[in-house]
């Protein structure tokens, strides 16, 4: 597999994550509005070296192994500023994850970023299905799944940074995605 490419949308640059991104992630990520609905595997309070440790020990080795694809999210109007992260994972029932700094939420940016990486998942990686777990109370994420044609296929409970909640599993198949595009 080739190196993860830079992806472009109308307003965004999705640049492959690099170790030097750790400082910018560390500035944006440890925010309750960002982490509260993430998997409980995310340490909280977030350690001072959390972003560096995550990139060095988890994300970059998974990229090198061809099992994950991670991008920083940047505005075309301010390409030097990292505002979030979006990832694809070759895991059972967990294929996409993301976070966005609160200042940039509610502007449709994550819908734009998600569309670009979902296209990469189906067209470049040639995957047959995308499944995305999420905390049921995370209404913004739920609305994104609904807007993008995903459907709820399973509910159970899961552990998140802010506690135990109902967890929903959303899905879209390659065929469904192709019909929309």
C-alpha positions in Angstrom: 0.0 0.0 0.0 1.2 3.5 -0.8 1.8 6.1 1.8 -1.4 7.8 3.1 -2.2 10.7 0.7 -3.1 14.2 1.6 -6.9 14.7 0.9 -8.6 17.9 -0.1 -12.2 19.0 0.3 -13.9 22.4 -0.4 -12.6 23.9 2.9 -10.2 21.4 4.3 -6.8 19.8 4.0 -6.5 16.3 5.5 -2.8 15.8 5.9 -1.3 12.4 7.1 -0.4 12.6 10.8 3.2 13.0 11.6 5.2 13.0 14.9 5.6 16.8 14.8 1.8 17.1 15.0 2.0 15.9 18.6 2.4 19.5 20.0 -0.7 20.8 18.2 -2.8 17.8 19.1 -1.7 18.2 22.8 -3.0 21.8 22.6 -6.4 20.9 21.1 -7.3 17.4 22.3 -7.4 17.5 26.1 -10.8 19.3 26.2 -13.8 17.7 27.8 -16.0 18.6 24.9 -13.6 16.7 22.6 -13.0 13.6 24.7 -16.1 12.9 26.7 -17.7 10.5 24.2 -14.4 8.8 23.1 -13.6 5.3 24.1 -12.5 4.9 27.7 -9.1 3.7 26.5 -8.3 7.4 26.1 -6.6 8.4 29.4 -8.3 11.2 31.4 -7.0 13.5 32.7 -5.0 13.5 29.5 -1.3 13.3 30.3 1.1 16.0 29.2 2.8 13.6 26.8 -0.4 11.9 25.7 -0.4 13.1 22.1 3.3 12.2 21.6 2.8 8.8 23.2 -0.3 8.1 21.1 1.4 9.1 17.8 4.7 7.3 18.5 3.4 4.1 20.1 0.0 3.6 18.5 -1.0 5.6 15.5 2.3 5.7 13.5 3.1 2.0 14.0 -0.5 1.1 12.9 0.0 3.3 9.8 3.3 1.6 9.0 1.6 -1.8 9.4 -1.1 -0.8 6.9 -3.8 -1.2 9.4 -4.8 2.4 10.1 -4.9 5.7 8.2 -4.7 9.0 10.2 -5.1 12.6 9.1 -4.8 15.9 10.7 -7.7 18.3 9.8 -6.7 21.8 8.7 -8.6 24.6 7.2 -7.4 25.7 3.7 -7.6 29.2 5.0 -5.2 28.4 7.9 -3.2 25.3 6.9 -0.7 25.7 9.7 -3.4 25.1 12.3 -4.4 21.6 13.3 -8.1 21.7 14.3 -8.8 17.9 14.6 -8.1 14.4 13.5 -9.9 11.8 11.5 -8.9 8.1 11.2 -9.7 4.9 9.4 -9.0 1.6 11.1 -9.0 -1.9 9.8 -10.7 -3.3 12.9 -13.9 -5.3 13.4 -16.8 -3.0 13.8 -14.6 0.1 14.3 -13.6 1.7 11.0 -13.7 5.4 11.4 -13.1 7.8 14.3 -12.6 11.5 14.6 -12.4 14.6 16.9 -12.6 18.3 16.2 -11.7 21.2 18.5 -14.9 22.9 20.0 -14.1 26.2 18.2 -14.7 24.5 14.8 -17.7 22.3 15.7 -21.1 22.9 14.2 -19.8 24.2 10.9 -20.1 21.0 8.8 -16.4 20.5 8.7 -16.5 17.0 10.1 -19.2 16.0 7.6 -16.8 17.3 4.9 -13.8 15.4 6.4 -15.8 12.2 6.9 -17.0 12.3 3.2 -13.4 12.4 2.0 -12.1 9.5 4.2 -15.2 7.4 3.5 -14.5 7.8 -0.2 -10.9 6.7 0.4 -12.2 3.7 2.4 -14.5 2.5 -0.3 -12.7 3.6 -3.5 -9.0 3.4 -2.7 -9.0 0.7 0.0 -11.8 -1.1 -1.7 -13.6 -2.1 1.5 -17.1 -3.6 1.4 -18.6 -2.1 4.6 -17.9 0.7 7.0 -18.9 0.3 10.7 -18.6 3.1 13.2 -19.4 2.7 16.9 -20.4 5.8 19.0 -21.8 6.8 22.3 -25.5 7.1 21.8 -25.7 10.5 23.7 -23.2 12.0 21.2 -26.0 13.6 19.1 -23.7 15.5 16.8 -22.0 12.3 15.7 -25.3 10.5 15.4 -26.6 13.2 13.1 -23.5 13.0 10.9 -24.1 9.2 10.5 -27.8 9.8 9.6 -26.9 12.6 7.1 -24.3 10.4 5.4 -26.7 7.5 4.8 -25.5 5.2 7.6 -28.0 3.1 9.5 -28.1 1.9 13.1 -27.5 -1.9 13.1 -26.8 -2.7 16.8 -27.0 -1.2 20.3 -25.4 -2.3 23.5 -23.4 -0.5 26.2 -19.8 0.8 26.2 -17.3 2.5 28.4 -16.4 6.1 27.4 -14.2 8.8 29.0 -17.3 10.2 30.7 -18.8 6.9 31.8 -20.8 3.9 30.7 -23.5 4.7 28.1 -25.5 3.1 25.4 -23.3 2.5 22.4 -24.7 2.4 18.8 -23.0 0.7 15.8 -23.7 2.4 12.5 -23.1 0.9 9.1 -23.0 1.7 5.4 -22.1 -0.8 2.7 -20.0 0.0 -0.4 -23.1 -0.5 -2.6 -25.2 1.9 -0.5 -22.4 4.5 -0.6 -22.0 4.1 -4.3 -25.7 4.6 -4.9 -25.4 8.0 -3.0 -22.4 9.0 -5.1 
